[in-house]
Amino acid sequence: MTVKTALKHNFSKQHLKAAAYFAKRAAEIEAEATLTTSLSEETRSQHRAYVTGAIFSAVAALESSINELYLEARDNNPHTLKELDSKKVASLAAIWPQTKGHSTLHKYQKALLTIGASKFNGKQSPWRDTESLIKLRDALVHYKPEWDNELDIHKEIEIHLRNKFNECVFVDSNSLWFPHKCLGSGCAKWSVDTITVFMHEFCQRAQIPERF
């Protein structure tokens, strides 16, 4: 008789580790620079790549983790959801098809409501910061240039994020806040921290083991 085994691999933790690595590299490049250092275009491009990589990977971790959670419920995973009773796990599995097409944050809120846990306050952090981070990621992925005297989406991003982290040290004071002043190691680290805090609170509310 032939015994077949099935394997499944989660990737959310790897996304977060990648985000943390990118944020670290961006900070190292900034730390190595001095006021008298003339940065090459290649170094500036590398720095920008690490910052945007941190943003993309941090949000990817968030998106992957909630999908993984619903599928763990569908598979009745005895390890990651062991704190939930069978009825709650079954309820999560049942609503998984209904969440397709909905936003990532809606999926988290729906999961909490389904198991009878208190939902996030949409007007407070970490919800607001996470929402702003997703909008930042979306603005970069679907980037649309805007004239400096006709700022729309870019200005909204600045309003929500300007005081959340230190600005990029490589740009002058006359540069546009988004994307230039925004995309520094401060933003990269804030992205990682934002997702980490959000996930910690989600797990606390759901009373399940830490996802990350």
Secondary structure as UniProt FT lines:
FT   HELIX           12..32
FT   TURN            35..36
FT   HELIX           41..74
FT   TURN            75..76
FT   TURN            78..83
FT   HELIX           86..99
FT   TURN            100..101
FT   HELIX           104..114
FT   TURN            115..116
FT   TURN            122..123
FT   TURN            125..126
FT   HELIX           127..141
FT   TURN            148..149
FT   HELIX           153..161
FT   TURN            162..164
FT   TURN            169..170
FT   TURN            173..174
FT   HELIX           177..181
FT   HELIX           185..206
//
